[in-house]
């Protein structure tokens, strides 16, 4: 075992103290958990040392490992590596030598033959080292790592990711009767929309399901409402794509939209301070997010360049994404006029996109004007231009409320609804006073329309 490794110079610089980077929650497609490493195999585990004490022990072990490596005694290195792992010396949460252990494994790998590398993999797998940690230590991607496992005839299953667990739970819920249409109908009932009345007039309130989007639509979202920022974790740099809301409709729509990118995770927070600090009822904000590799998402500059090159037939999809993001569709009854508004901050780079979108709309013969007030810039499309725009974008829209309003306006414009019926249906989509259930009840609707409700609804109804 390990007979084909060449000698390594004893002058190799070892980074004894590793830096710990506190990254974001590690789930979805982003930074992965390292997993729980095995505890010492002694029947009675000794008290766990402090971080400083553990680092001292680990540094001593690292010195021993380097001495063994300088003598080409790989078996000795592997024995010390076992002790390093058992003492959590490779884990930056417990010791300051994590980077040093990674370097040890990397240089051991570099000087060994293919046969000995297979032995190293088997040994590290038996120690409980995570795949993700080892890939970072060896500086290889998952494809290369899997190819190496195949070559060595090693089965090494990774930990089941949070996203995989979520998908399995959803599969189980579907068997119990839940699906996206059930969720959609519960959402509309929550906000007081009579879905059967809309259906009687040829409008499907759940027609936005399934949410199937393409890159052009996502460009419109990314340049308006979708938050895109770089984050760092131990495993590298990632893109965090997120959407947050206190709104009922968005709380249901946003996770379905993000599924086009990956399985979203969710966090809850107070949107206006905790109740204790504010002295009043606070509002819970819901944030959905997905982690992506940096090479999976273009930069802002690249997105802008893509917008410049769009053909006229692409403009409706781009605009649909922008409307679903920071858009608004309304009907002004006092002037019998529909209008569409897309907003952006006046002094930030999103204003650049707003100017470009106005120019892009000219390619499909729609005129818009930009108005600036305070910190906000708004692109307005009124009257016949709004109708022309809605006719072209509605096949690509997905936001439940905005799509519903667009369909109502077009049916009324085409004389498929009387004015009285149009008013009756449109009013159900309006935001009224501050107590309107559409506002500030994101968490509440999740308890009634989200997947887990389907499992317990029958029990909740039948039990006293």
N, C-alpha and C positions, 0 to 999 in steps of 0.2 A: 504494500500500500504506500502511495506517495513516493515512489522510487524515481520518478522522472522529473523532479524539480531541480532547477539549477540554483547555484548559490546566489545570495543577494548581498550586496554591499552593506556593511554595518554602518556606513555613513548616511544611510537614508534618513531624511528629516521626518520625524514623527510629530504630528500635531497633537500634543498630549491633551490639551484642553479644548473640547468641542463647544461650539456655540449653540444654544437652544433658541430656536425661532418659534414663537407662539403663533401658530396659524389658526385658521378658521375651523369650524366643525368639520370633521373629515367624513363626508358621506357623498352620496350621489356619484357623479363621475369625477369628482375632484380629489383633494388630498385624502389618502386612505389611512385608516387606523393601522398601527403597527401590530396590533394583536397582543394578547397577553402571553408573555414568555413564561416558561415553566419555572416553578420555585425549586429550590434545592431539594434533592431527593432524600435528604436525611429525614428520619421519622419525626424528629423534633427539630423544627427550624429555629435557628438562633435569632435573637432580636435583629431587626433590620437596621443597618447602620445609617447614620445621617448621610446627606449627599456629599458633604466634605469628607467624611470617613470612608464612604464607598469609593470616592474618587482617588483617595490615597491608596486603597487596596488595589483598585483597577490600574493605577499608574505603575505599581510594583509588578503586577501581572504583565502589563505591557512591556516593561523592561525585560522580563524573563522571556516573553515571546520574541522580542527583537533579537535577543541573544541566541535563542534556538534557531531563528530564521537565518541569522548570519552564519550559522554552522550547517545550514541546509538540512536541519533536523525537523522535517515537516510533521512527523508524528508527534514530536514534542510541542510544536506550535498548536496542533489540533487539541492536545490535552489541555493546554493553557486556555485555548479559545473556549473550551467547555466551561472552564471556571469563569472566564470573562462574561459569558452569557448568563450563567447561573447567578452571578453577582450583579446582573443588569448593567454591566459596564458598556454595553452597546446601545443602551437606551438613554437618550439625552435628558429624559425626565428624572432620572435617578443619579446620573453620573456625568462628570464633565469630560469623559474620555470617549464619548460615542463616536466622534469623528475619527479618533485614533484607531478604534476597533474596525471601523469601515476601511481605513487605509491598510490595516493589517490584512484584512480579507482580500482587498483589491490586489495588493502586492503578492500575496500568497498565490492568488489566482494567476497573476501575470507570469510567474516564473514556472508554472507547472504545465505538464503535458495534458492532452485531452483526457487520457485515462485517469490521471490523478485529479483532474477537475471534477470528473464524475464522482470520485470518492469524497471530494470536498463537499459537493452538493448533498450527497447522502448523509454525511456527518452533520451538516448544518440543518438539514431538514429534521433529523432526529433530535436536534437540540431545541427545536421549536421556534427557530428564527423565521420570521415572516418572509414571504416571497418579496413583498414590497421593499422591505429593508435590504434584502440581499441584492435586488436589482439596482437599488441606489448605490450600494457599496461597490458593485461591479460596473456601475455606470452603463447598463444595458437596458433596452426596452423589453416590454413583455413578449414581443414576437421572438426576439433573439433568445430570451430566457426560455420560452417554451420549446424552441427548436433544440436548445441544449438539453432540456429535460428529455425530449424524445430521443435524441442521440444517445443519451445515457440510460434510456429505458427506465426513467424515474417518473412516478406519479406523484405530483405535488399539487394538491388542490388548494386554491387560495380560500381565504375566509369569505363567506357569503356576504356580499356587500349589502348595505342598507337598502339600496335600490332594488336588489334582487328580492329581498324580504318583502318590500312593499308590493312588488308585482305578484308575488305568491299569495299575499293576503287578498289582493284585488281579485285574483282568479278564484279564490275560495268564496269571496263575497258574491261573485257572479252566480255561483251555484245556488246561493241562498235567495236569489231573486233581484239583487241590486245590479243596476247598470247606469250608464251616463244619462239615459233618458229618464230614469226614475229620479236621479239626482236633479236634473233640470226641472222636472215638474214640481218637485218639492221646493225648489228655489222660487219658482214663480208663485206658488201658493203662499210662501212666506211673505212675499211683498205685495200680495193682493191682486195679482194679475189672473184674470179668468181665461185660462188657456183654452178651454172648450169654446168660448165665444170667439176667440181669434181663429180657431180652427174652422168654425162654421163659415168664416168669411175667407177661407183659402189661405190663411197665414199660419205657418207652423212655428210656434214659439221656441221649439227645440231644434229647429232646422240648422242651428250652428254646430250641432254634433253630427259626425266627429270633427274635431279640429284638425284639419290637414292643411298645412301651410308649406310654402316653399321659401327659398332664400330671399326672393325679392320682397315678399310680404314681411319677412323677419327684418329686412333692412329698414322698412318703414317703422316697425316697432322699436328697433334698436336706436333709431335716430330721434325717437320721441320719448316714449314712456319706459321702455326696457332699460334698466340700469346695468351698465357693463363696466366692470372695474377689475384691475389686476390685484390679486392677493398672493401672499407668500405663505408657504408652509414648509415643514421639514423636507417634504418630498419634492419641493420645487415651486415654480410660479404657475399660477392658474388664473383663469378668467372666471369671475363670478357674475352670472347673469341672473338678475333678480327683479321681482315685481312685488310691491307691497300696497296694501289697501286697508281701509276700514269699511269699505263698501260691500254690500251683500252680493251684488251681481259679479263684481270683480273677484270676490273670494272664491266663487265657483268657477269662473272663467279662466283665471290666471294659471292654476295648476294644469288645466287641460291644454292650455296654450304651450306651456313650458315642456309638456311631454313631447312636443315636436323636437326638442333639443335633448332631453334626457329626463330621467325620473326625478321630479322636484322634491326637495326637502322643505320643511316649514319651520318658522320660528314665530313666536308671539311676543309682543311688547306693548307697553303703554304708549299711546300716540300723543298724549298731552300731559304727561307726568302721572305719577302714581296717585291714587285717590287720597292717600294720606297727605301728600304734598299739596295737591290741588284743592283739597277740601270739598270735592264734589265727585260725582260718578265719572270715572275715566273711561276712555275708549280704547279697546284692544285693537291693535293693528296686526295684520297677518302678513308675513313676508314669505314668499316662495322663491327658492333659488336653486340653481343648477351650477355645478362646477364643470369647467371645460379646460382642456389643454390649451395653451396659448396659440398653438397652430390650428386649433379648431374654430377660431373666431377672428375675422379680419379687424384691423385697427380702424379707428374713426376715419383716418385719412383714406384708407383703402375703400371704406364704404362710400365716402363722398365721390371718389373716382368712379366707382361702379354706378352711382346715381347719374353721373354725367353721361355715361355711355348707354343708359337705358333706351330701348326702342319705344316708340309710342304704345305698342301693345303691352309693354311691361308697366307703364305708368299706373293703370288702375290697381294692380296688385300692390305696388309701392304705396299708393294713396290709401288703400284699404288698411294696410298695416299701420299707417300714420293715424288714421281715424280711430281704429281700434285702440291705439295707444293714447295719445293726448288729444283726441278729437271729440267733437260734439255735434249731434244732429238734432235740429229743432224745427218746429213749425210755429211761425209768428201769426197767430190767428187775427190780430188786429189789422195786419196788412195782407193776410192770405198769402204768406210767403214762406217757403222753406229755406233753411240756410244750414251750412256746414262750417264749423270753425275748427281749426287745428292750432294748438297753442305751443309756445316755446318760451324759454327765458330770453329776455331781450338782449342781454350782454354776454350770453354763453355761446358755445359753438353750435348748439342746436338751432340757433337763429340762422346759421349758414344753411342748414338743411331746409329751413322754412322758405328761404329765398329761392333755393334750387327747386323745391317742390312747386312753388308758384310758376316758375319757368317751365317745369316739366308738364304742368297741367295744360299749358298752351299747345303742347303736342297733341292733346286729345280735344282741343277746341273748348277748353273750360277756362274762364277768366276768374282770377282771384285777386284780392287786394290785401296787403298787410298793414295792420294798424298797430301802433305801439303806444302803450300806456304804462307808466311806472316801470316795473321790472318785467313786464310781460309783453310779448309780441304775438299777434294772432293773425292767421291767414283766414279771411272770410270769403266764402262762396255763397252767393245769394240767388234766389229766384230761379230763372230758367237754367242758369249755370249749375245751380245746386241739383236740379232735376237731372240734367245731363250727366253730372258727376255720379249721382246715386245709381243711375241706370247702368253705369259702367263698372262701379266698384262693388255693388251688392253681391255679385257671385263670389267675391273673394273675401267678404267681411265675415267675422266670426264673433265679435262681441255681442252677447245676447240682446242687450237693450238697444244698442245702436242699430243692429241689424233689424230688430223688430220695428223700430221707428222708421227706418228707411223703407221697409216693405209697406208700412201703413201709408206713408207719404206718397209713394209711387202708385199704390192702389187708388188713393183718393185723386191723385192727379189724372189717372186714367179712367176716372168716373166709375170705378168698381165699388166704391163706397159712397154712401150719402154723407152729407156734411155732418149730420147728427150722429151717425154711426162712427164716422171718423173721429169726432170729438170724444165720444164715449170710450172708444178703444185707446185713443192717444192719451187721454187723461190717466189711464191706468199705468202708463209708462213714465209719467211726470214725477219729479221730485217735489214734494210739497213742503210742509214746515219741517222744523228740526226733528220732530218725532216720526217722520216718515220712516217706515221699516227698511227702506232701501239704504238709508244712511246708518253708519256707525254700528252695524250689527253683523260684521263679518264673522266673528266667532260664533254668534248665535245661529247663523244659518248653517255653519259647518256641523253643529250638533244635531241639526234636523235633516240636512240633505247630503252630508258626506257619507262615504261608503259604510262606515261602522254602524250607522243608524239602522241600516237594513237588517242587521243581525238581531237587534234588540227591540225593534219597533213593536213587534207582536207581543213581546213580554211586557213592554211598557204600557201597552193599551189594555192588556187583559189583567195585569196584576193591580190590586188596589193600591 
